Amino acid sequence: MRLAAYNVENLFDRAKAMNLESWDEGRPILAAFARLNGLLGEVSYTAAARRQMAKLMIELGLEKSDTGPFVVLRRNRGGLLVRPRTGGIEITAGGRADWVGSLELRDEPIDENAMRNTARVLVDLEADVVGVVEAENRPVLRDFNRLIIPAIDGVPFRHVMVIDGNDDRGIDVGLLCREGFPIETMRSHVDDVDGDGDPIFSRDCPEYTVLTRKKNRLIVLVNHFKSKGFGRPEESNARRKAQAARVREIYKTLDPRGDAFVAVIGDLNDTPDSDPLSPLVRGSKLKDAFTHPAFDDGGFPGTYGPCSAANKIDYLFLSPALFAKVTAGGVLRKGMWPGVRPKKWDVYETLQDKKDAASDHAAIWVDLDI
């Protein structure tokens, strides 16, 4: 069987702030959105918090209307704010219980050619089980599988599953499985919390048990750790390390003797030599598939962007028993922008411009004799 992981970077719609030409343009917008959402969720609003909320709303283009260029403030009931005729914003609510509503990122459609290139990657992977990162939700992943994959003459997956996670932007992780690889059980870790009562996982760490054609049970934990994109680096690093440590603890309960078939896969947003990933890389029995003698990285050590060693952020971590069953492995980069001087790798004929890229991430896979 073939196991794979792929960050599809959304399928039908993507936050407008994440679709800008440069990540440097979108990062401050997402940072302001995250900060404002955090403040709006506070039980009580201090005077300082109200001033900061008003400032952030103006930065996000909400001074005149609840609809800004990149975000929408939905106010269903209660009083949150007033907009004086003289300008500005005044927060009138005393806390989260005083109003009902939400702050949401505005979406826009993904380029159709890029969407089809994403489908081409999933078809060319020829994987039986794929951990999917950055899918909007299950209906979107289901419709992509049912409509777009057949449109490029691919065979849809038999099983499609996504468990909604903690990300306010609607970025989730899920699983696609072929006929003969049913999902037997699912277990969410979306409510796992740290010592302060805050969610550990940025999305979720869903735990799927898949039955193989040889009647073996494969346990797959799909992850998308905290990004480096915005927020204070020390806080982001600490969050990723806490996530890695929690995954290690979950793994220990699943494979106490080292003889179970367990895989921790997905976009972990850091390199193998980093401190945040040390609980998994150096603090557990899990083995990185890239280190297997049968794994071919295609001449590039990374999985993201230019695919240098500093861009190795996507993983297939395997339990010792599963690592021993690897017969081959590799990286599929045909849907990634290859650069221009010179092109680093071969791509689809339909990928003529950076906007045509299926994803900034490569798809990674291993063949397993289970």
LORORO-708550 format. One record per residue (C-alpha): residue in one letter; x, y, z. Coordinates in steps of 0.001 Angstrom, whole numbers, padded with zeros to 6 digits, always signed. Layout:
BEGIN
aXYZ...
# end
This chain:
BEGIN
m+000000+000000+000000r+001031+003623-000448l+000721+006242+002322a+001090+009940+001502a+000773+013434+002951y-000038+016597+001029n-000720+020213+001975v-003295+021254-000638e-003440+024887+000612n-007236+024944+000297l-009243+023540-002583f-012138+025800-003615d-011825+028965-001548r-008996+030612+000329a-008793+033613+002609k-008096+036724+000493a-005319+037715+002877m-003587+034408+002100n-003990+034856-001662l-001960+038041-002005e+001092+038168-004260s+003498+038282-001328w+003267+036516+002024d+004705+039703+003556e+001498+041471+002477g-000819+038930+004033r+001056+038259+007245p+000174+041548+009077i-003480+041131+008089l-003605+037620+009520a-001738+038755+012618a-004228+041589+013228f-007123+039190+012614a-005746+036683+015127r-005089+039372+017728l-008553+040917+017337n-010240+037523+017507g-008380+036786+020731l-009441+040060+022308l-013060+039645+021200g-013126+036251+022905e-012156+037623+026321v-014766+037227+029072s-014330+040863+030171y-013053+043774+028083t-010700+046130+029895a-010387+049752+028791a-007013+048953+027225a-008467+045954+025398r-011333+048058+024022r-008887+050646+022700q-006773+047928+021097m-009840+046294+019519a-010912+049602+017999k-007398+050169+016650l-007238+046709+015097m-010694+047070+013543i-009623+050287+011856e-006434+048589+010625l-008594+045834+009131g-010809+048316+007275l-013862+048116+009545e-014089+051792+010499k-017034+052525+008187s-018622+049105+007804d-018701+045586+009216t-017271+044386+005892g-013642+045156+005262p-011434+044201+002322f-010177+041054+004081v-012482+040424+007062v-016168+040471+007973l-017516+041297+011431r-020799+039458+011938r-022988+040936+014684n-026096+038849+015238r-027361+040157+018567g-026320+042497+021342g-024171+045607+021214l-020458+045458+020436l-019587+048875+019056v-020734+052233+017744r-019232+054308+014959p-019364+058019+015895r-020115+060462+013083t-016788+062121+013782g-014998+058895+012864g-013330+056042+014643i-014821+053121+016535e-015982+052866+020135i-016327+049424+021746t-019410+049497+023965a-019567+045843+025052g-018205+044969+028473g-017313+041394+027497r-018009+038469+025195a-021404+037732+026749d-022728+041157+025705w-022908+040326+022010v-023356+037376+019668g-021378+037168+016456s-017978+036441+014970l-015011+037838+013092e-014319+035977+009840l-011804+036136+007038r-013225+036855+003596d-012677+034146+001011e-012182+034206-002736p-012170+031333-005251i-008989+029423-005988d-007722+029676-009579e-009395+026847-011530n-006174+025740-013200a-004410+025552-009836m-007337+023519-008504r-007013+021034-011347n-003262+020801-010791t-003988+019880-007174a-006195+017081-008475r-003412+015960-010824v-001012+015642-007901l-003478+013520-005940v-004090+011300-008954d-000390+010923-009826l+000472+010059-006234e-001376+006760-006713a-001707+006606-002932d-004151+004412-001051v-004240+006663+002021v-003502+010415+001915g-003289+012765+004884v-004611+016086+003573v-003585+019395+005150e-005433+022735+004724a-008772+021458+003465e-011602+023887+004180n-014025+021267+005522r-015459+017864+004672p-018103+019045+002160v-015405+020901+000217l-013031+017909+000259r-015922+015615-000694d-016952+017805-003625f-013353+018232-004793n-012987+014454-004756r-016341+013876-006474l-016168+016631-009115i-012610+017824-009793i-010654+014563-009671p-012932+012893-012283a-012699+016068-014412i-009008+015290-015054d-009798+011596-015616g-008870+010484-012119v-010659+007952-009930p-012195+009494-006798f-011229+008202-003375r-013760+005945-001673h-013564+007529+001790v-013325+011247+002609m-013075+012467+006184v-012365+015788+007896i-012919+016658+011554d-013323+020403+012121g-010507+021833+014212n-009577+024968+016139d-008488+027239+013276d-010715+030297+012838r-009702+030484+009168g-011297+027119+008428i-008047+025271+007795d-008445+021615+008717v-006711+018271+008227g-008320+015129+006865l-007910+011736+005255l-008588+010295+001809c-008706+006506+001399r-009113+004223-001606e-011488+001285-001902g-010253-001524+000334f-008858+000843+002982p-011845+001702+005192i-011580+004001+008193e-012497+001788+011154t-012367+004376+013927m-011771+008107+014374r-010662+009929+017474s-010295+013695+017805h-007815+015548+020015v-009330+018943+019274d-010096+019486+022973d-006625+018616+024311v-005522+021611+026386d-002328+022888+027962g-001776+023951+031574d-003581+027247+030953g-006628+025535+029486d-005844+026614+025915p-006146+024182+022971i-002827+022519+022166f-003457+021861+018502s-003864+024691+016009r-006272+022500+014007d-006603+018992+015432c-004573+015827+015696p-007190+013379+014400e-006361+009737+015000y-007618+007418+012251t-007452+003631+012274v-007419+002305+008697l-007797-001361+007795t-005468-002433+004962r-006187-005052+002330k-003921-007440+004240k-006180-006903+007290n-003528-004960+009192r-004486-001873+011187l-002677+001348+010334i-003080+004227+012795v-002607+007630+011139l-002288+010910+013055v-002631+013873+010671n-001153+017172+011820h-000635+020799+010871f+001489+022482+013537k+001563+026203+014338s+003077+028191+011488k+005950+030668+011611g+003884+033082+009545f+002756+035479+012250g+002988+035998+015979r+006100+036284+018119p+008696+033647+017104e+009284+032526+020686e+005543+031975+021204s+005167+030117+017898n+008167+027921+018718a+006768+027112+022142r+003390+026238+020619r+004937+023863+018075k+007044+022208+020760a+003953+021691+022932q+002167+020175+019951a+005098+017856+019209a+005255+016797+022861r+001541+016030+022938v+001788+013979+019719r+004629+012031+021302e+002455+011248+024319i-000434+010150+022096y+001951+007949+020121k+003255+006321+023297t-000282+005241+024223l-000788+003759+020749d+002526+001933+020445p+003829+001090+023942r+005974-001826+022685g+007004-000451+019298d+005255-003143+017285a+002171-001265+016090f+001803+000322+012659v+001573+004053+013495a+002244+007079+011269v+002397+010757+012282i+002094+012748+009069g+001523+016259+007767d+002931+019783+007741l+004814+020381+011012n+006158+023814+009988d+009721+023273+011201t+012934+021488+010285p+014218+018159+011677d+017046+019853+013599s+014749+022403+015265d+014065+022521+018985p+010243+022567+018541l+010298+019180+016777s+012816+017618+019173p+010124+015698+021139l+009379+013739+017957v+012764+013676+016199r+014972+012961+019199g+012523+012225+021992s+010523+009361+020507k+010987+006097+018615l+009344+007556+015528k+011501+007576+012403d+011429+010104+009565a+010707+008332+006260f+013235+010627+004543t+015998+008777+006413h+015034+005359+005013p+017552+003933+002484a+014717+003308+000020f+013497+006939+000115d+014346+009173-002870d+014087+012926-002205g+014485+013748-005896g+017719+015635-005345f+016267+018229-002968p+016111+017842+000829g+013091+020106+001364t+009340+019913+000798y+008272+023578+000647g+009063+026561-001577p+012583+026187-003032c+012926+022809-001252s+016227+023551+000448a+017101+021892+003762a+015649+024940+005526n+012303+024163+003827k+011919+020587+005011i+008650+020930+006929d+006399+018071+005710y+006760+014640+007311l+005945+010980+007374f+007043+009862+010850l+006733+006094+011177s+006788+003727+014131p+009736+001253+014119a+007484-001588+012968l+006101+000508+010134f+009518+001898+009161a+010706-001699+008752k+007923-002265+006206v+008973+000581+003865t+009851-000644+000373a+010067+002716-001431g+009384+006401-000910g+009624+009726-002641v+008573+013313-003250l+006188+014556-005948r+006946+018174-006926k+005206+018397-010334g+002527+020696-008897m+005016+023132-007301w+006412+026287-008897p+009960+025296-009980g+011506+028751-010224v+012753+030180-013510r+016581+030454-013482p+016882+027534-013911k+013781+025450-013312k+014523+023070-010467w+012177+020230-011401d+009728+019115-014074v+006145+020328-013735y+002789+019838-015421e+002330+021546-018793t-000591+023364-017201l+001756+025025-014681q+002993+028026-016656d+002855+030661-013928k+003262+030749-010157k-000495+031219-009756d-001006+027857-011492a+000819+025973-008724a-001225+023314-006980s+000530+024140-003721d+003761+025562-002295h+004271+022105-000784a+005398+018845-002318a+003460+015640-001809i+005433+012927+000010w+004820+009176+000004v+006025+005746+001095d+005167+002250-000041l+004510-000127+002836d+004317-003903+002809i+001373-004151+005179
# end
